[in-house]
Every structure is written in structure tokens, then in C-alpha cells.
Amino acid sequence: MDTPSIETARTLSRRGHSYATGAKKTLENVINNLWDPEDNPDGFALMHEELASYVKDSIQNLQTHAFTYGDSFYGSKRLRSAIAQFMNRHFHPHQAVKQEHVMATAGLTNSLEQMAYALGDHGDGFLVGRPYYTSLPKDFGSRAGVQSVGVAFGDVDPFSIDAVLKYEEALMQARKDGVQTKALFLCSPHNPLGRCYPRDVLVGLMQFCQRHKIHLISDEIYALSVWQNPEVPDAVTFESVLSIDTTGIIDPGLVHVLWGMSKDFGANGLRIGCIISQQNTPLLDAVKANSLFTYPPSISDHITATLLEDHPYTETYIRTNQLRLAQNYAFATSFLNQHNIPYSPNVNAAFFLWIDLKPIFFSKVATEQQRSQKGKELSGAIMERLIKRKVFIANGEAFAGEEPGWFRVVFSQPRAYVEEGLRRLMTAFEGGVA
């Protein structure tokens, strides 16, 4: 594509110019060069799961209605009913989820942005524990203008009751900085740490939100991607905030859950996410008012409803997926242990390993100058070596990690992908000082 002239670039708005010049091409380059053992052995290794066979069968029953706008901009009645029934079977809510509690969107990113628009004004803040999913600041802030207020834990376990005090400290500091906190955002199970929150911690966070009259948004998109880890047989398993009786703890109108198809079903291309709020009609009305910009495709609506209504299939799929996640975790951690690469422990959920590449970097390839680097410079030097070997793992700096040199590895790809990615990771630290 030809490079636009300076005059053409100047025709953009300030906002458009900011987007155009701030865009990062790294992930786009990865997606455009996916690794394949036969067709593209030099490409990048990245997660790719699909439900192709089931979707093909589902399409056979497609009705002409799926080519229309459907019966609402926030998911068809059928889809919202299917999601509600699915949540009742798997999330064990204290009060049954009903169709009218569910707002569907075109992927969870839209759900996140809808929550930012509905709960925060421009310049307000949402508390988010560090490290956090790299896109959250954009999801909340790029258009809705809500800030992500990072919560640092230091030596405190972020999944312990002591962590509640850290949220308190962050809220008070935000207040001093002139930022009004409107919500606490929780990724449960956690991305990128792969752990679940104990029930007493969830209750403690609810009580914290009640004290400060702020909302609790629980992103539970990895809820069913929880598996057995022999390293931690007594690991805390997932509990939805919907399963907690909020009486005497928090106003139920302050509690909201997000979920979608992209993680538990490996179907991010369907673009189906949802907001569940059982006691806040004004919030749901606000989401409906903006739903023209976020409504899910009708064909995806049909496929998802068909899938979630198929109880035997979903039960089998979830069990099989959990088993394979456990197997891949064991494979990946065996490799890391063999090569003395540290990783964050107690993992039993989601698809991630939070690994520390500083020791291998310092011991094998770092220059004297690089040994003195800190923060983004250090992480960037490690990332540069990885990209040269065409292996893309997420830089912990993008996740607001509290310590440099940490990276997120996704282990949920087919075994050949995982093995190839780990092999390349090690080659990035061969050859001595660069």
C-alpha cells in the first residue's frame, strides 16, 4: 500500500491521528504469519481452536431469520435464554439467571466498553489488579474515556484477603489524584495468573465495593476452563459471584458478570459476549440504548444458541477441554522445569503460564549494558530476541506487571504448536551475547 502524503495525513482529526500513529503492528504481523508445520514452518506459533465440525452441522439448520437484524440489537430472545439456562447449569447462581438479565454483545470487548460507558464518565476510574489483561485500558478508555487504575500488590498474594487492603489504598490514592472510582474490575479466573479467587476474598471485595458504593464487575470468561493440577491438588476452584447470597454483603444492583464464547469454547471468531446483571434495570437500559453499536451477528447468534442448547455436547466438550488443558499444562511446565525457567505457581485455570525469563537471559546472552537495564528496556531486550526467532509471547510490561522480565505463555494450542513455541523460545537464548 502506498504511503499517504503528509497533506492526506493532516486531513485526519486529532483523534484519528492519535489512533493511526499509536497503532501497534506486532499482533497484526503475528496473525498474518501463523505457524503451520507444513504450509508455513517459519511462521509464528499462536493459539487456534475451532468448533468447525459442530458449526458445520449447525449451519445446516440455519433459518432465513439469521440474515435479518433479529428480534433485538442485544441478542435474540433465543440466545439470551440459552445463555441464561447455560449459566444456571454451570455457574450455580444463588438466584436463577433469566433471559431479561442477559445482554449479548459482539464479543466481550464490547461488553467491557458497554460497562465503561454505562458506569463511568470520562476521566473516572475502574480499579484493576496488576498484572491485568493488556487490552483493558483500551477497552475501558479508548472511546469511553474511563481510566484503568492499576492496583499493585507487592509481596501480598492478590488472591488473599489481605489484597482487599491494596484495593483500598489504590482507591484512596486515586481520590487524591482527582480520579473518581466507579467500579472494581475482577478477572475471575485470572488472566494472566491462571488462578481462582477464594469465596472469602470475593465476599471481602464485595464488602469493599459496598463501603465505597462502587460496582463489582466480574469477568468470568474462563469460568469453565478450570482443571486439575497435581502440583496443587487443593487449589481453589472457580466460584461465580452469582453463586453468593449478597444479603448483608452488597447491594445486588452493584454486582455484574461478564462471559462469552471466546475462551471456554475457543470461539473468539463468533464474537459473542454478554453482560449479566440481575438487579440493575437502569444499567441494562443503558446497554440497550447503545446496543446498535455492539449487537452480535445473527448467524453467530444462531450458532451459539444451538451450541448452548445442546446440553450433552457442551458437557462433553467442557470435560474434554479441561482434560486437554491439564495435559498441556503438564507438558509445558515439564519443559520449563527442565530448563530452569521459573513460573508463577498454583495455576489451575485458563490457558496461561506467567514465566520469568530474566534468569535465562542474564545467564546466557545479556550484555553488560543489558544487565543494568530495568523496566521496559529489560523486557524489550528479551522480547526482541524472541521476535527474531518468530515466537510471540505477551510481554508482561503490556500487562502492567510489577516486575520486568515476566511474560505470558499460552499453552492451549495443539501440542505441536506448544512444542514448537517452547523450542523456539529456547533458541532465542542460544548463541551467546548478541
C-alpha positions in Angstrom: 0.0 0.0 0.0 1.4 3.4 -1.0 2.4 5.7 1.9 -0.1 8.6 2.2 1.1 12.1 1.6 1.7 14.5 4.5 -1.3 16.5 3.3 -3.6 13.4 3.4 -2.4 12.6 6.9 -3.3 16.1 8.0 -6.9 15.6 7.0 -7.4 13.3 9.9 -9.0 14.6 13.1 -6.7 14.8 16.2 -8.4 11.7 17.4 -7.9 9.9 14.1 -4.3 10.9 14.0 -3.8 9.6 17.6 -5.2 6.2 16.6 -3.2 6.0 13.4 0.1 6.9 14.9 -0.4 4.9 18.1 -1.4 1.7 16.4 0.9 -1.3 17.1 1.5 -3.8 14.3 3.1 -6.6 16.3 0.0 -8.7 16.8 -1.2 -8.0 13.3 2.1 -9.3 12.0 1.8 -12.4 14.1 -1.7 -13.2 12.9 -0.6 -12.6 9.3 2.1 -15.2 9.7 0.7 -18.1 11.7 2.9 -21.1 12.1 2.0 -24.4 10.4 4.2 -27.4 10.4 3.7 -28.0 6.6 2.5 -24.8 5.0 4.4 -22.2 7.0 7.1 -23.8 9.2 8.8 -20.4 9.7 5.6 -18.7 10.9 4.6 -17.7 14.4 3.1 -20.1 16.9 -0.2 -18.8 18.3 -3.4 -20.3 19.7 -6.0 -21.5 17.3 -9.0 -23.6 18.4 -12.3 -24.1 16.5 -15.5 -25.9 16.6 -15.6 -26.4 12.8 -17.4 -29.8 12.7 -20.2 -28.7 15.1 -20.7 -25.3 13.4 -21.0 -27.0 10.0 -23.8 -29.1 11.4 -25.4 -26.1 13.0 -25.4 -24.2 9.7 -27.5 -27.0 8.1 -30.4 -25.8 10.3 -29.9 -22.1 9.6 -33.2 -20.2 9.0 -33.6 -17.1 6.9 -34.3 -15.2 10.1 -30.5 -15.4 10.7 -29.9 -13.0 7.8 -32.0 -10.2 9.4 -31.5 -7.9 12.3 -33.2 -10.4 14.5 -35.6 -9.5 17.3 -33.2 -7.2 19.2 -29.8 -5.4 19.0 -28.6 -7.1 22.2 -29.1 -10.8 21.2 -32.1 -12.7 20.2 -34.5 -13.9 22.8 -33.4 -17.4 22.0 -29.8 -16.6 22.5 -30.3 -14.8 25.8 -32.5 -17.6 27.0 -29.8 -20.2 26.0 -27.2 -18.2 27.9 -29.3 -17.9 31.0 -30.0 -21.6 31.1 -26.3 -22.3 30.5 -25.3 -20.0 33.4 -27.9 -21.7 35.6 -26.4 -25.1 34.9 -22.7 -24.2 35.2 -22.4 -21.1 37.4 -24.7 -22.2 40.2 -26.3 -18.7 40.8 -28.0 -18.1 44.1 -30.9 -16.7 42.1 -31.7 -18.1 38.7 -30.5 -16.1 35.8 -33.3 -15.1 33.5 -33.4 -14.1 29.9 -34.1 -10.4 30.8 -30.9 -10.3 32.9 -28.7 -11.0 29.8 -27.4 -8.5 27.3 -25.5 -10.0 24.4 -22.7 -8.1 22.6 -20.4 -8.7 19.6 -17.6 -10.2 21.8 -16.5 -9.4 25.3 -14.6 -6.3 24.3 -17.9 -4.7 23.5 -19.3 -5.8 26.9 -16.3 -4.2 28.6 -16.8 -1.0 26.7 -20.5 -1.0 27.4 -19.8 -1.3 31.1 -17.4 1.7 30.9 -20.0 3.8 29.1 -22.8 2.9 31.5 -20.9 3.1 34.8 -18.2 5.7 34.3 -18.0 9.2 33.0 -14.9 10.5 31.1 -12.0 10.6 33.5 -13.5 8.2 36.0 -11.6 5.1 37.0 -12.1 1.3 37.4 -9.8 -0.5 39.8 -7.9 -3.3 38.2 -5.4 -5.6 40.0 -2.0 -6.0 38.4 -1.0 -7.8 36.3 -4.0 -7.4 34.1 -5.2 -8.3 30.6 -3.3 -6.0 28.2 -6.3 -4.6 26.3 -8.3 -3.5 29.4 -7.1 0.2 29.3 -8.2 0.4 25.7 -11.4 -1.4 26.2 -12.4 1.0 29.0 -10.6 4.1 27.9 -10.1 4.3 24.2 -13.6 5.6 23.5 -15.5 5.6 26.8 -12.7 7.6 28.5 -12.6 5.5 31.7 -9.2 5.0 33.3 -7.8 1.7 34.5 -6.5 2.3 38.0 -3.8 -0.4 38.5 -3.7 -2.0 41.9 -0.2 -3.1 43.0 0.2 -5.9 45.5 3.9 -6.1 46.1 4.5 -9.1 48.4 0.8 -9.6 49.1 -0.9 -12.6 47.4 -3.5 -10.9 45.1 -5.8 -13.9 45.8 -5.7 -13.4 49.6 -8.0 -11.5 51.9 -5.0 -9.1 52.6 -5.3 -8.0 49.0 -8.5 -6.1 49.8 -6.4 -3.5 51.6 -4.4 -2.9 48.5 -7.6 -2.1 46.6 -8.5 0.3 49.4 -5.1 2.0 49.1 -5.4 2.3 45.4 -8.9 3.8 45.7 -7.7 6.4 48.2 -4.7 7.3 46.0 -7.0 7.7 43.0 -9.2 10.0 45.1 -6.1 12.1 45.9 -5.3 12.2 42.2 -8.7 13.5 41.4 -10.0 10.3 39.9 -13.5 9.2 40.9 -13.6 5.4 41.2 -16.8 3.8 39.9 -16.0 0.1 39.8 -13.7 -2.7 40.7 -13.0 -5.0 37.8 -12.1 -8.6 38.5 -10.9 -11.3 36.1 -12.1 -14.5 37.7 -10.4 -16.9 36.9 -7.4 -14.6 36.4 -5.7 -13.6 33.2 -2.7 -13.9 33.2 -2.0 -15.7 36.5 -4.4 -18.6 35.9 -5.8 -18.8 39.5 -9.3 -18.6 41.1 -10.4 -16.3 43.9 -11.5 -18.0 47.2 -15.0 -17.3 48.3 -14.0 -15.3 51.3 -11.9 -13.0 49.1 -14.9 -12.5 46.8 -17.0 -11.6 49.8 -14.3 -9.3 51.1 -14.2 -7.5 47.7 -18.0 -7.2 47.7 -17.9 -5.6 51.1 -15.2 -3.2 50.0 -17.4 -2.2 47.0 -20.4 -1.8 49.2 -18.5 0.5 51.6 -17.5 2.8 48.8 -20.7 2.4 46.7 -18.8 1.2 43.6 -19.7 -1.6 41.2 -18.1 -5.1 41.1 -17.6 -6.3 37.5 -16.6 -10.0 37.5 -15.3 -11.1 34.1 -15.8 -14.8 34.3 -14.9 -15.7 30.7 -12.5 -18.5 31.8 -15.1 -19.9 34.3 -15.2 -23.4 32.7 -11.5 -23.6 31.8 -10.6 -24.9 35.2 -8.7 -28.2 35.5 -6.9 -30.5 37.9 -3.3 -29.7 38.6 -1.4 -32.4 40.5 1.1 -29.8 41.7 -1.7 -28.2 43.8 -4.4 -30.8 44.5 -6.1 -28.5 47.0 -6.1 -25.5 44.6 -9.1 -23.1 44.9 -11.6 -23.8 42.2 -13.9 -21.4 40.5 -16.9 -19.8 42.1 -19.0 -17.2 40.4 -20.0 -14.1 42.2 -23.5 -15.0 41.1 -23.4 -18.0 43.4 -23.0 -15.8 46.5 -26.0 -14.7 48.5 -25.4 -11.0 48.7 -27.8 -10.4 51.6 -25.9 -8.2 54.2 -22.8 -8.1 51.9 -23.5 -5.8 49.0 -26.4 -4.2 47.1 -27.0 -6.8 44.4 -27.5 -3.9 41.9 -23.8 -3.4 42.2 -22.8 -6.9 41.0 -22.4 -7.8 37.4 -20.9 -10.7 35.5 -19.4 -10.9 32.0 -19.0 -14.1 30.0 -18.5 -15.1 26.3 -17.7 -17.8 23.8 -14.1 -16.9 23.0 -12.3 -18.8 25.8 -14.3 -21.7 27.3 -15.3 -22.7 23.8 -12.3 -21.4 21.8 -14.6 -19.5 19.5 -13.5 -15.9 19.6 -14.3 -15.5 15.9 -18.0 -15.9 16.7 -17.9 -12.5 18.5 -20.4 -13.4 21.3 -20.1 -11.8 24.7 -22.6 -11.0 27.3 -23.4 -8.9 30.4 -25.4 -10.5 33.2 -26.9 -8.1 35.8 -29.8 -9.4 37.9 -30.8 -6.4 39.9 -29.9 -3.2 37.9 -32.5 -2.4 35.3 -31.1 1.1 34.6 -27.8 -0.4 33.7 -29.5 -2.8 31.3 -31.5 0.0 29.8 -28.2 2.0 29.2 -26.7 -1.0 27.5 -29.8 -1.4 25.3 -29.6 2.2 24.3 -26.1 1.7 23.0 -26.6 -1.8 21.6 -26.9 -0.7 17.9 -23.1 -0.4 18.0 -22.5 -3.7 19.7 -25.1 -6.2 18.6 -23.9 -9.6 17.7 -24.2 -11.1 14.2 -27.4 -13.0 13.7 -25.6 -16.0 12.3 -23.3 -16.1 15.3 -26.4 -15.7 17.5 -27.9 -18.8 15.8 -24.7 -20.9 16.1 -24.2 -20.0 19.8 -27.8 -20.6 20.8 -27.7 -24.0 19.1 -24.5 -24.9 20.8 -25.5 -23.8 24.3 -28.9 -25.6 24.0 -27.1 -28.9 23.3 -26.5 -30.0 26.9 -24.9 -33.4 26.1 -22.4 -31.8 23.6 -21.4 -28.9 25.9 -20.9 -31.2 28.9 -18.6 -33.5 26.8 -16.8 -30.5 25.3 -16.1 -28.8 28.6 -14.8 -32.1 30.2 -12.6 -32.8 27.2 -11.3 -29.3 27.1 -10.4 -29.3 30.8 -8.6 -32.6 30.4 -6.6 -31.3 27.5 -5.7 -28.1 29.3 -4.3 -30.1 32.2 -2.3 -32.3 29.9 -0.8 -29.3 28.0 -0.1 -27.5 31.3 1.9 -30.6 32.5 3.8 -30.7 29.2 4.7 -27.0 29.2 5.7 -26.9 32.9 7.8 -30.0 32.5 9.7 -28.2 29.7 10.1 -25.1 31.9 11.3 -27.1 34.8 13.8 -29.0 32.7 15.3 -25.7 31.5 15.1 -24.0 34.9 12.7 -21.3 33.8 10.7 -20.0 36.8 6.9 -19.6 36.6 4.1 -18.4 38.9 2.8 -21.3 40.8 -0.7 -22.6 41.9 -2.2 -22.5 38.4 -5.4 -24.4 37.7 -7.4 -22.2 35.4 -7.3 -20.6 32.0 -4.5 -21.1 29.4 -1.5 -19.2 30.8 1.8 -19.5 32.4 3.4 -16.4 33.8 7.1 -17.0 33.3 10.3 -15.2 34.4 12.8 -15.0 31.6 15.3 -12.8 33.4 17.5 -15.7 34.8 18.0 -17.4 31.4 18.5 -14.0 29.7 21.1 -12.9 32.2 22.9 -16.3 32.4 23.2 -16.9 28.6 23.0 -13.8 26.4 22.7 -10.5 28.2 25.4 -7.9 27.5 26.8 -5.8 30.4 24.7 -2.9 29.3 21.6 -5.1 29.3 22.3 -6.4 32.8 21.9 -2.8 34.0 18.6 -2.3 32.2 15.4 -2.1 34.1 11.6 -2.0 33.4 10.5 -1.7 29.8 14.1 -1.6 28.5 14.9 -5.0 30.0 11.7 -6.6 28.9 12.1 -5.1 25.5 15.5 -6.6 25.1 14.2 -10.0 25.9 11.2 -9.6 23.6 13.5 -8.5 20.7 15.3 -11.9 20.9 12.0 -13.8 20.9 10.6 -12.0 17.9 13.8 -12.7 15.9 13.0 -16.4 16.4 9.4 -15.7 15.4 7.9 -16.8 18.7 5.4 -14.4 20.1 4.6 -14.4 23.8 3.0 -11.5 25.6 5.4 -9.1 27.3 4.5 -8.6 30.9 5.0 -4.9 30.6 1.9 -4.8 28.5 0.0 -6.5 31.4 1.2 -3.8 33.9 3.4 -6.5 35.6 5.0 -5.2 38.7 8.5 -6.7 37.9 10.2 -6.6 34.5 11.2 -9.8 32.6 7.9 -11.7 33.1 6.0 -12.9 30.1 2.7 -14.7 29.4 2.8 -18.1 27.6 -0.4 -19.6 26.2 -0.3 -23.4 26.4 -3.7 -24.2 25.0 -2.6 -24.7 21.4 -2.3 -28.2 19.9 0.7 -30.0 21.3 2.8 -29.4 18.1 2.3 -25.7 18.4 3.2 -25.7 22.1 6.3 -27.8 21.5 7.4 -25.7 18.6 6.9 -22.4 20.5 8.9 -23.7 23.5 11.7 -24.9 21.3 11.9 -21.6 19.6 11.8 -19.8 23.0 15.0 -21.7 24.0 16.7 -20.9 20.7 16.2 -17.2 21.4 18.7 -17.6 24.2 21.4 -19.5 22.3 24.4 -18.2 20.6 25.9 -16.2 23.4 25.9 -12.4 23.8 24.2 -10.7 21.0 
